[in-house]
């Protein structure tokens, strides 16, 4: 994995010293809160409902074991013993003290980490496929290109004050696991007719108040022009993106306003003067970065059958849901579930973080991955060690066999923490998980993505959930709007709202009714999202609203969907 060079070390040291003085001045009232606000945001520090929250960057979701141990240290020393992994492949600490934040950043720097550009109107943390480098369907490893984008975008003088925040995702496999269609720029690796490798460039995706899937503006971009073309896109956005209304400031609004054809023309025109400049990626530069991501020293192994699964149903379920194919024979990718019932999705305790770091050292070459579904991955586990690993992770609450199932929910912190939220998210996730905690039932329902956001900013990606839940304010009370049919990946779609919102106590029953319709109407092999998209919202809406639901979640009538 990538290691800091002399420039990274210098930049981070200087930023910490600068920030430490800014905190000193704020505590001495030499800076007002209004003056301090943009300074702290540049360092990933937010003011939430109850305390400051610090967001730490995990570039393209890749962590060394020592970095995970640092998270455990921060959780113990500066927070309340846990951290929250986010849909941006980052981690957040929700209870930090302002005067301690410079020390946290200094501790992070000791393991080559930072919180730079995790907030503000800049290019945020570049995200990618959590299985990058090991996926069986991978075309090329996208991590070197994500790293090049990270280096290029960090403190880029032209793009530190954009009209709005900006998010880039890159995918290097046949299957999109980076949700590129809902990013400001989504990049996917492709081959042209000559067999050369390049990128398909998608622009203008996003969620929030105006959910839109991105538009392809270039079918094939030679990889040596990655930076120059992205810079051309950024220049057009920086010049013409709206600054008078933050709700209409994202690049998706600009692209929609001028049209995809005109936007593409402006980018191509801007690119003419950039494409052969010093930012063109040379073969030597790419080889230098690629060298940091060389394959691990894998053993020569053969794929083996997991004989223990025949007599151990729990282990068999875990293999089916939490273990993924690896391109190297004899190895497997393991997803550690942070979605145990009773625990907020994405949360991990300091003890669990230390434990996962130990697992990485013993089972997976000292590396971990953070997923945008808020789980953790061990990417390089020998198949012969899967049963032993399962026994260990089960004892630490990380082996729930629910990856891709109903209780593997994406959930933002919501109103329990976030000052922007209209409603709480965590209690809704907890109530749904408790209601549907039967793993046999979940396996029968099959693959389904349920995403929850506490406000329209959509940090929980509710727009692309097969079932999406959005917290809304209704006369000062917390209510929840439900959509169905959303999807991420190669067949991305924006969900459609089924009707009026529901109270918090009604939500588990609402989900239950949606699932009843699905079970009745599905054809063999059809997932929930397939059924929802085939039928549309009408039958789901009719059954959900046909009989009133009490606030206790019980049917007023006893009718089943027949």
Secondary structure, DSSP 8 states (H G I E B T S, - for coil): -----HHHHHHHHHHHHHHHHHHHHHHTTSS-HHHHHHHHHTTTEEE-SSSEEEEE--GGGEEEHHHHHHHHHHHHHHSSSEEEE-TTS-EEEEEE-GGGHHHHHHHHHTTT---TTSSSSSB---EE-TTTTTBTTBSS--HHHHHHHHHHHTT-TTSSS-SS-B-EEEE-BSS--S-GGGSSEEEEEEE-TTS-EEEEEEE--B-TTS-B--EEEEEEEEGGGHHHHHHHHHHHHHHHS--S-GGG-SHHHHHHHH-HHHHHHHHHHHHTTTTTSTTS--HHHHHHHHGGG-------------GGGGT-HHHHHHHHHHEEEBSSTTEEEEEE----TTS-TTEEEHHHHHHHHHHHHHHSTTEEEE-TTS-EEEEEEEGGGHHHHHHHHHHTT---S-TTSTTS-EE--GGGT-TT-SS-SHHHHHHHHHHT--HHHHHHH-S--EEEESSTT-TT-GGGSSEEEEEEEETTEEEEEEEE--B-GGG-B--EE-SS-EEGGGHHHHHHHHHHHHHHH--TT--HHHHHHHH-SHHHHHHHHHS-B-TTS-BSS-----
